Amino acid sequence: MPRPATGQVQERVREGGRVVYALRFRANGKRRYVTLGSADDGWTRERAEQRLADELALVRMGRWTEPAPAPTPVEPETGGDPGFHEFASEWLAQKKAAVEENTYRDYEATLAVHLLPFFKDHRLSQITAREVDRYRLHKVAEREANDSAREAARARADKPPAVRGLSANQINKTITRLGQILELAVEYGLIQANPARGRNRRLRGTRPRRPFVSPEQLPALLDASGRFLHGRGRPLLATLAGAGLRIGEALDLRWRNVNLARGTLTVDRSKTDAGVRVVDLTPALREELALWRDRTRFPEPTHLVFANLKGEKDNRQNVRRRLLVRAIEEANEKLVGLGIDPIGRVSPHGLRRTYASLRVAAGDDPVYVSGQLGHADHEFTLNVYAQVVKHRERLTAAERAQYARAVEWASMAAPAGEPLIALPVAVGV
């Protein structure tokens, strides 16, 4: 049986009191000695201990190899070999004016919580493919430690720690962000190649399951939503499912952008260029919005369509917690009674998939649907098309009845008689 992976950090004091850090450990049946660097290079005892843990993780997995020689720093016209912290901050500052606020916050959090704690003392030239692999293994070990701590807490009947490790997909996402930063460094001539590119730097992830409200579930959800958010719950969910807006687009929407006579609404602010678009309104959605405009306290052209009680922009967390989660709970009681599967955990964004499913079920062209969604690529709509066809074939009689109600509600043709999804007549509380 091979010896367990063990090792230690060594500190040596050189002339002038300079402290140099090194590692001594066993790997592949031999003693190994790896010199790290001095405090002048950004090395500390804590960073050396982290490096030792990462090296031992590689040894245990049978993936340890001799470290490659440190690359010679590039000497470009732009000036030297900046630290990762400095350059990442410059990259983030450039992104602030180029992306939506929520995207910027996500970038900022990824840097602060994940990338900088590991790479903050690295020069750009010190970030090699091997360093990226060490980061990946470090995040895996961090997740395993957090999972063990949570299991131990449960065994003791204690409250488990709130901190969770990142999933494989989330770790890959942080490496993608690292790759974006380093790609800019390549463009600036600060490094010769991007060490974070390629599948070999990623973990094997899982395909995320993206739950949504299926057409046969939609009538019950709309019926249940009328009494939430002081009456604006139903028209808001109807707009998300009936016009395919992103939640941020819906909350930014003003009455001047809604042309009820023509049957269109204009999205003039979106996260992508393709997202700036004119969306066609179905007769049923036009009636939903007309009723809401008659009831709201903020009907003027400059007012927000779905303003809160102060006339200000609502936030997506409030919509999810106080509207969608509660409406789903009520809708599920009705769905179970009808013999239809209940709605799972769905975010407001999941209603865009509901919109795509309704438009495909109504027979619209996938290219048209993509344009209405604000997608430059038609692949999403084509995937939905294939899934809708399979889904429709498996419906029970009860599900088909509700499915037909939803498709009729989403039809571009005016209904001949009473609307199949009853419209509200009074404001709830």
Contacts in CASP RR format, 6 or more apart in sequence:
PFRMAT RR
TARGET T0000
AUTHOR 0000-0000-0000
METHOD contacts of the structure
MODEL  1
MPRPATGQVQERVREGGRVVYALRFRANGKRRYVTLGSADDGWTRERAEQ
RLADELALVRMGRWTEPAPAPTPVEPETGGDPGFHEFASEWLAQKKAAVE
ENTYRDYEATLAVHLLPFFKDHRLSQITAREVDRYRLHKVAEREANDSAR
EAARARADKPPAVRGLSANQINKTITRLGQILELAVEYGLIQANPARGRN
RRLRGTRPRRPFVSPEQLPALLDASGRFLHGRGRPLLATLAGAGLRIGEA
LDLRWRNVNLARGTLTVDRSKTDAGVRVVDLTPALREELALWRDRTRFPE
PTHLVFANLKGEKDNRQNVRRRLLVRAIEEANEKLVGLGIDPIGRVSPHG
LRRTYASLRVAAGDDPVYVSGQLGHADHEFTLNVYAQVVKHRERLTAAER
AQYARAVEWASMAAPAGEPLIALPVAVGV
2 29 0 8 1.000
3 26 0 8 1.000
3 29 0 8 1.000
5 25 0 8 1.000
5 26 0 8 1.000
5 27 0 8 1.000
5 56 0 8 1.000
5 59 0 8 1.000
5 60 0 8 1.000
6 25 0 8 1.000
6 26 0 8 1.000
6 56 0 8 1.000
7 23 0 8 1.000
7 24 0 8 1.000
7 25 0 8 1.000
7 26 0 8 1.000
7 52 0 8 1.000
7 56 0 8 1.000
8 23 0 8 1.000
8 24 0 8 1.000
8 25 0 8 1.000
8 52 0 8 1.000
9 21 0 8 1.000
9 22 0 8 1.000
9 23 0 8 1.000
9 45 0 8 1.000
9 48 0 8 1.000
9 49 0 8 1.000
9 52 0 8 1.000
10 21 0 8 1.000
10 22 0 8 1.000
10 23 0 8 1.000
10 24 0 8 1.000
11 19 0 8 1.000
11 20 0 8 1.000
11 21 0 8 1.000
11 45 0 8 1.000
12 19 0 8 1.000
12 20 0 8 1.000
12 22 0 8 1.000
13 19 0 8 1.000
13 20 0 8 1.000
14 20 0 8 1.000
14 38 0 8 1.000
18 38 0 8 1.000
18 39 0 8 1.000
18 40 0 8 1.000
19 38 0 8 1.000
19 39 0 8 1.000
20 35 0 8 1.000
20 36 0 8 1.000
20 37 0 8 1.000
20 38 0 8 1.000
20 43 0 8 1.000
21 35 0 8 1.000
21 36 0 8 1.000
21 37 0 8 1.000
21 38 0 8 1.000
21 43 0 8 1.000
21 44 0 8 1.000
21 45 0 8 1.000
21 47 0 8 1.000
21 48 0 8 1.000
22 33 0 8 1.000
22 34 0 8 1.000
22 35 0 8 1.000
22 36 0 8 1.000
22 37 0 8 1.000
23 32 0 8 1.000
23 33 0 8 1.000
23 34 0 8 1.000
23 36 0 8 1.000
23 48 0 8 1.000
23 51 0 8 1.000
23 52 0 8 1.000
23 55 0 8 1.000
24 31 0 8 1.000
24 32 0 8 1.000
24 33 0 8 1.000
25 31 0 8 1.000
25 32 0 8 1.000
25 52 0 8 1.000
25 55 0 8 1.000
25 56 0 8 1.000
25 59 0 8 1.000
26 32 0 8 1.000
26 59 0 8 1.000
27 55 0 8 1.000
27 58 0 8 1.000
27 59 0 8 1.000
27 64 0 8 1.000
28 59 0 8 1.000
28 64 0 8 1.000
34 55 0 8 1.000
34 67 0 8 1.000
36 43 0 8 1.000
36 48 0 8 1.000
36 51 0 8 1.000
37 43 0 8 1.000
42 121 0 8 1.000
43 121 0 8 1.000
44 121 0 8 1.000
47 121 0 8 1.000
50 118 0 8 1.000
50 138 0 8 1.000
51 134 0 8 1.000
53 138 0 8 1.000
53 141 0 8 1.000
54 134 0 8 1.000
54 137 0 8 1.000
54 138 0 8 1.000
54 141 0 8 1.000
55 64 0 8 1.000
55 134 0 8 1.000
57 137 0 8 1.000
57 138 0 8 1.000
57 140 0 8 1.000
57 141 0 8 1.000
58 64 0 8 1.000
58 65 0 8 1.000
58 133 0 8 1.000
58 134 0 8 1.000
58 137 0 8 1.000
61 137 0 8 1.000
65 130 0 8 1.000
67 130 0 8 1.000
68 128 0 8 1.000
68 130 0 8 1.000
70 125 0 8 1.000
70 126 0 8 1.000
71 125 0 8 1.000
71 126 0 8 1.000
71 128 0 8 1.000
71 192 0 8 1.000
72 125 0 8 1.000
73 80 0 8 1.000
73 81 0 8 1.000
73 123 0 8 1.000
73 125 0 8 1.000
74 80 0 8 1.000
74 81 0 8 1.000
74 125 0 8 1.000
74 189 0 8 1.000
74 190 0 8 1.000
74 191 0 8 1.000
74 192 0 8 1.000
75 81 0 8 1.000
76 188 0 8 1.000
76 189 0 8 1.000
76 190 0 8 1.000
78 188 0 8 1.000
78 189 0 8 1.000
78 190 0 8 1.000
80 190 0 8 1.000
81 123 0 8 1.000
81 124 0 8 1.000
81 125 0 8 1.000
81 190 0 8 1.000
82 123 0 8 1.000
82 124 0 8 1.000
82 190 0 8 1.000
83 122 0 8 1.000
83 123 0 8 1.000
83 124 0 8 1.000
84 115 0 8 1.000
84 116 0 8 1.000
84 119 0 8 1.000
84 120 0 8 1.000
84 122 0 8 1.000
84 123 0 8 1.000
84 124 0 8 1.000
84 127 0 8 1.000
84 181 0 8 1.000
85 116 0 8 1.000
85 119 0 8 1.000
85 120 0 8 1.000
85 121 0 8 1.000
87 124 0 8 1.000
87 181 0 8 1.000
87 184 0 8 1.000
87 185 0 8 1.000
87 190 0 8 1.000
88 111 0 8 1.000
88 115 0 8 1.000
88 116 0 8 1.000
88 119 0 8 1.000
88 181 0 8 1.000
91 180 0 8 1.000
91 181 0 8 1.000
91 184 0 8 1.000
92 104 0 8 1.000
92 107 0 8 1.000
92 108 0 8 1.000
92 111 0 8 1.000
94 184 0 8 1.000
95 103 0 8 1.000
95 104 0 8 1.000
95 107 0 8 1.000
96 104 0 8 1.000
99 107 0 8 1.000
99 271 0 8 1.000
100 271 0 8 1.000
103 271 0 8 1.000
107 177 0 8 1.000
110 173 0 8 1.000
110 174 0 8 1.000
110 177 0 8 1.000
111 177 0 8 1.000
114 139 0 8 1.000
114 166 0 8 1.000
114 174 0 8 1.000
115 135 0 8 1.000
115 174 0 8 1.000
115 177 0 8 1.000
115 178 0 8 1.000
115 181 0 8 1.000
118 135 0 8 1.000
118 138 0 8 1.000
119 127 0 8 1.000
119 131 0 8 1.000
119 135 0 8 1.000
119 178 0 8 1.000
122 131 0 8 1.000
124 182 0 8 1.000
124 185 0 8 1.000
124 190 0 8 1.000
124 191 0 8 1.000
125 191 0 8 1.000
127 182 0 8 1.000
127 191 0 8 1.000
127 195 0 8 1.000
127 196 0 8 1.000
128 195 0 8 1.000
129 195 0 8 1.000
129 200 0 8 1.000
129 201 0 8 1.000
131 195 0 8 1.000
132 175 0 8 1.000
132 178 0 8 1.000
132 195 0 8 1.000
132 196 0 8 1.000
132 201 0 8 1.000
133 201 0 8 1.000
135 175 0 8 1.000
135 178 0 8 1.000
136 171 0 8 1.000
136 175 0 8 1.000
136 201 0 8 1.000
136 202 0 8 1.000
136 203 0 8 1.000
139 165 0 8 1.000
139 166 0 8 1.000
139 171 0 8 1.000
139 174 0 8 1.000
140 171 0 8 1.000
140 203 0 8 1.000
142 165 0 8 1.000
142 166 0 8 1.000
143 164 0 8 1.000
143 165 0 8 1.000
143 166 0 8 1.000
143 167 0 8 1.000
143 171 0 8 1.000
146 161 0 8 1.000
146 163 0 8 1.000
146 164 0 8 1.000
146 165 0 8 1.000
147 165 0 8 1.000
149 160 0 8 1.000
149 161 0 8 1.000
150 160 0 8 1.000
150 161 0 8 1.000
150 164 0 8 1.000
153 159 0 8 1.000
153 160 0 8 1.000
153 161 0 8 1.000
154 160 0 8 1.000
166 174 0 8 1.000
167 205 0 8 1.000
167 206 0 8 1.000
168 203 0 8 1.000
168 204 0 8 1.000
168 205 0 8 1.000
168 206 0 8 1.000
169 205 0 8 1.000
169 206 0 8 1.000
169 208 0 8 1.000
171 203 0 8 1.000
172 202 0 8 1.000
172 203 0 8 1.000
172 205 0 8 1.000
175 196 0 8 1.000
175 201 0 8 1.000
175 202 0 8 1.000
176 196 0 8 1.000
178 196 0 8 1.000
179 194 0 8 1.000
179 196 0 8 1.000
179 197 0 8 1.000
182 191 0 8 1.000
182 194 0 8 1.000
182 195 0 8 1.000
182 196 0 8 1.000
183 194 0 8 1.000
183 197 0 8 1.000
185 191 0 8 1.000
185 194 0 8 1.000
186 192 0 8 1.000
186 193 0 8 1.000
186 194 0 8 1.000
195 201 0 8 1.000
210 350 0 8 1.000
210 353 0 8 1.000
211 344 0 8 1.000
211 345 0 8 1.000
211 346 0 8 1.000
211 350 0 8 1.000
212 346 0 8 1.000
212 350 0 8 1.000
212 351 0 8 1.000
212 352 0 8 1.000
212 353 0 8 1.000
212 354 0 8 1.000
212 357 0 8 1.000
213 221 0 8 1.000
213 241 0 8 1.000
213 343 0 8 1.000
213 346 0 8 1.000
213 350 0 8 1.000
213 351 0 8 1.000
213 354 0 8 1.000
214 354 0 8 1.000
214 357 0 8 1.000
214 391 0 8 1.000
215 354 0 8 1.000
215 357 0 8 1.000
215 358 0 8 1.000
215 361 0 8 1.000
215 402 0 8 1.000
215 403 0 8 1.000
215 406 0 8 1.000
215 407 0 8 1.000
215 410 0 8 1.000
216 340 0 8 1.000
216 395 0 8 1.000
216 399 0 8 1.000
216 400 0 8 1.000
216 402 0 8 1.000
216 403 0 8 1.000
216 406 0 8 1.000
217 331 0 8 1.000
217 335 0 8 1.000
217 340 0 8 1.000
217 341 0 8 1.000
217 342 0 8 1.000
217 343 0 8 1.000
217 402 0 8 1.000
218 241 0 8 1.000
218 354 0 8 1.000
218 358 0 8 1.000
218 402 0 8 1.000
218 406 0 8 1.000
218 409 0 8 1.000
218 421 0 8 1.000
219 402 0 8 1.000
219 405 0 8 1.000
219 406 0 8 1.000
219 409 0 8 1.000
219 420 0 8 1.000
219 421 0 8 1.000
220 331 0 8 1.000
220 332 0 8 1.000
220 334 0 8 1.000
220 335 0 8 1.000
220 338 0 8 1.000
220 340 0 8 1.000
220 402 0 8 1.000
221 237 0 8 1.000
221 327 0 8 1.000
221 328 0 8 1.000
221 331 0 8 1.000
221 343 0 8 1.000
222 234 0 8 1.000
222 237 0 8 1.000
222 238 0 8 1.000
222 241 0 8 1.000
222 421 0 8 1.000
223 331 0 8 1.000
223 334 0 8 1.000
223 421 0 8 1.000
223 422 0 8 1.000
224 327 0 8 1.000
224 328 0 8 1.000
224 330 0 8 1.000
224 331 0 8 1.000
224 334 0 8 1.000
225 233 0 8 1.000
225 234 0 8 1.000
225 236 0 8 1.000
225 237 0 8 1.000
225 323 0 8 1.000
225 327 0 8 1.000
225 331 0 8 1.000
226 233 0 8 1.000
226 234 0 8 1.000
226 327 0 8 1.000
226 424 0 8 1.000
226 428 0 8 1.000
227 428 0 8 1.000
227 429 0 8 1.000
228 322 0 8 1.000
228 323 0 8 1.000
228 326 0 8 1.000
228 327 0 8 1.000
229 236 0 8 1.000
229 314 0 8 1.000
229 319 0 8 1.000
229 322 0 8 1.000
229 323 0 8 1.000
230 309 0 8 1.000
230 427 0 8 1.000
230 428 0 8 1.000
230 429 0 8 1.000
231 292 0 8 1.000
231 295 0 8 1.000
231 424 0 8 1.000
231 427 0 8 1.000
231 428 0 8 1.000
232 292 0 8 1.000
232 296 0 8 1.000
232 306 0 8 1.000
233 306 0 8 1.000
233 323 0 8 1.000
233 327 0 8 1.000
234 288 0 8 1.000
234 292 0 8 1.000
234 424 0 8 1.000
235 288 0 8 1.000
235 289 0 8 1.000
235 291 0 8 1.000
235 292 0 8 1.000
235 305 0 8 1.000
235 306 0 8 1.000
236 250 0 8 1.000
236 306 0 8 1.000
236 319 0 8 1.000
236 323 0 8 1.000
237 323 0 8 1.000
237 324 0 8 1.000
237 327 0 8 1.000
237 351 0 8 1.000
238 284 0 8 1.000
238 285 0 8 1.000
238 288 0 8 1.000
238 289 0 8 1.000
239 245 0 8 1.000
239 250 0 8 1.000
239 253 0 8 1.000
239 285 0 8 1.000
239 288 0 8 1.000
239 289 0 8 1.000
239 305 0 8 1.000
239 306 0 8 1.000
240 247 0 8 1.000
240 250 0 8 1.000
240 348 0 8 1.000
240 351 0 8 1.000
240 352 0 8 1.000
240 354 0 8 1.000
240 355 0 8 1.000
241 351 0 8 1.000
241 354 0 8 1.000
241 355 0 8 1.000
241 358 0 8 1.000
242 282 0 8 1.000
242 285 0 8 1.000
242 354 0 8 1.000
242 355 0 8 1.000
242 358 0 8 1.000
242 410 0 8 1.000
243 265 0 8 1.000
243 279 0 8 1.000
243 281 0 8 1.000
243 285 0 8 1.000
243 355 0 8 1.000
243 372 0 8 1.000
244 279 0 8 1.000
244 351 0 8 1.000
244 352 0 8 1.000
244 355 0 8 1.000
244 356 0 8 1.000
244 372 0 8 1.000
244 373 0 8 1.000
245 253 0 8 1.000
245 267 0 8 1.000
245 279 0 8 1.000
245 352 0 8 1.000
246 270 0 8 1.000
246 271 0 8 1.000
246 349 0 8 1.000
246 352 0 8 1.000
247 316 0 8 1.000
247 319 0 8 1.000
247 347 0 8 1.000
247 348 0 8 1.000
247 349 0 8 1.000
248 316 0 8 1.000
249 267 0 8 1.000
249 269 0 8 1.000
249 270 0 8 1.000
249 275 0 8 1.000
250 305 0 8 1.000
250 306 0 8 1.000
250 348 0 8 1.000
251 304 0 8 1.000
251 306 0 8 1.000
251 313 0 8 1.000
251 314 0 8 1.000
251 315 0 8 1.000
251 316 0 8 1.000
251 319 0 8 1.000
252 269 0 8 1.000
252 304 0 8 1.000
252 313 0 8 1.000
253 265 0 8 1.000
253 267 0 8 1.000
253 304 0 8 1.000
253 305 0 8 1.000
253 306 0 8 1.000
254 301 0 8 1.000
254 302 0 8 1.000
254 303 0 8 1.000
254 304 0 8 1.000
254 305 0 8 1.000
255 293 0 8 1.000
255 299 0 8 1.000
255 300 0 8 1.000
255 301 0 8 1.000
255 302 0 8 1.000
255 303 0 8 1.000
255 305 0 8 1.000
256 301 0 8 1.000
256 302 0 8 1.000
257 265 0 8 1.000
257 266 0 8 1.000
257 267 0 8 1.000
257 268 0 8 1.000
257 305 0 8 1.000
258 265 0 8 1.000
258 289 0 8 1.000
258 293 0 8 1.000
258 305 0 8 1.000
259 265 0 8 1.000
259 266 0 8 1.000
260 281 0 8 1.000
260 286 0 8 1.000
260 289 0 8 1.000
260 290 0 8 1.000
260 293 0 8 1.000
263 280 0 8 1.000
263 281 0 8 1.000
263 286 0 8 1.000
264 278 0 8 1.000
264 279 0 8 1.000
264 280 0 8 1.000
264 281 0 8 1.000
265 278 0 8 1.000
265 279 0 8 1.000
265 281 0 8 1.000
266 277 0 8 1.000
266 278 0 8 1.000
266 279 0 8 1.000
267 275 0 8 1.000
267 276 0 8 1.000
267 277 0 8 1.000
267 278 0 8 1.000
267 279 0 8 1.000
267 374 0 8 1.000
268 276 0 8 1.000
269 276 0 8 1.000
270 276 0 8 1.000
270 277 0 8 1.000
270 374 0 8 1.000
272 374 0 8 1.000
272 376 0 8 1.000
273 376 0 8 1.000
274 371 0 8 1.000
274 374 0 8 1.000
274 375 0 8 1.000
274 376 0 8 1.000
275 374 0 8 1.000
277 371 0 8 1.000
277 372 0 8 1.000
277 374 0 8 1.000
279 372 0 8 1.000
280 372 0 8 1.000
280 412 0 8 1.000
281 289 0 8 1.000
282 409 0 8 1.000
282 410 0 8 1.000
282 411 0 8 1.000
282 412 0 8 1.000
283 411 0 8 1.000
283 412 0 8 1.000
283 413 0 8 1.000
283 414 0 8 1.000
283 415 0 8 1.000
284 409 0 8 1.000
284 410 0 8 1.000
284 411 0 8 1.000
284 415 0 8 1.000
284 419 0 8 1.000
284 421 0 8 1.000
287 419 0 8 1.000
287 423 0 8 1.000
288 423 0 8 1.000
289 305 0 8 1.000
291 423 0 8 1.000
291 424 0 8 1.000
292 305 0 8 1.000
293 299 0 8 1.000
295 427 0 8 1.000
296 303 0 8 1.000
296 305 0 8 1.000
296 307 0 8 1.000
297 311 0 8 1.000
298 304 0 8 1.000
298 307 0 8 1.000
298 311 0 8 1.000
303 311 0 8 1.000
304 311 0 8 1.000
304 312 0 8 1.000
304 313 0 8 1.000
306 314 0 8 1.000
307 313 0 8 1.000
307 314 0 8 1.000
308 314 0 8 1.000
308 318 0 8 1.000
316 348 0 8 1.000
319 348 0 8 1.000
320 347 0 8 1.000
320 348 0 8 1.000
324 346 0 8 1.000
324 347 0 8 1.000
324 348 0 8 1.000
328 343 0 8 1.000
328 344 0 8 1.000
328 346 0 8 1.000
331 342 0 8 1.000
331 343 0 8 1.000
332 342 0 8 1.000
332 343 0 8 1.000
335 341 0 8 1.000
335 342 0 8 1.000
335 343 0 8 1.000
336 342 0 8 1.000
338 398 0 8 1.000
338 402 0 8 1.000
339 396 0 8 1.000
339 398 0 8 1.000
340 396 0 8 1.000
340 398 0 8 1.000
340 399 0 8 1.000
340 402 0 8 1.000
352 373 0 8 1.000
353 384 0 8 1.000
355 372 0 8 1.000
355 373 0 8 1.000
356 369 0 8 1.000
356 373 0 8 1.000
356 380 0 8 1.000
356 381 0 8 1.000
356 384 0 8 1.000
357 384 0 8 1.000
357 387 0 8 1.000
357 388 0 8 1.000
357 391 0 8 1.000
358 406 0 8 1.000
358 407 0 8 1.000
358 410 0 8 1.000
359 368 0 8 1.000
359 369 0 8 1.000
359 372 0 8 1.000
359 410 0 8 1.000
360 366 0 8 1.000
360 369 0 8 1.000
360 381 0 8 1.000
360 384 0 8 1.000
360 385 0 8 1.000
360 388 0 8 1.000
361 388 0 8 1.000
361 392 0 8 1.000
361 403 0 8 1.000
361 406 0 8 1.000
361 407 0 8 1.000
361 410 0 8 1.000
362 407 0 8 1.000
362 410 0 8 1.000
362 411 0 8 1.000
362 412 0 8 1.000
366 378 0 8 1.000
366 381 0 8 1.000
366 382 0 8 1.000
366 385 0 8 1.000
367 378 0 8 1.000
367 381 0 8 1.000
369 381 0 8 1.000
370 376 0 8 1.000
370 377 0 8 1.000
370 378 0 8 1.000
370 380 0 8 1.000
370 381 0 8 1.000
373 380 0 8 1.000
373 381 0 8 1.000
375 381 0 8 1.000
392 403 0 8 1.000
395 403 0 8 1.000
404 420 0 8 1.000
405 420 0 8 1.000
405 421 0 8 1.000
406 421 0 8 1.000
408 415 0 8 1.000
408 420 0 8 1.000
409 419 0 8 1.000
409 420 0 8 1.000
409 421 0 8 1.000
END
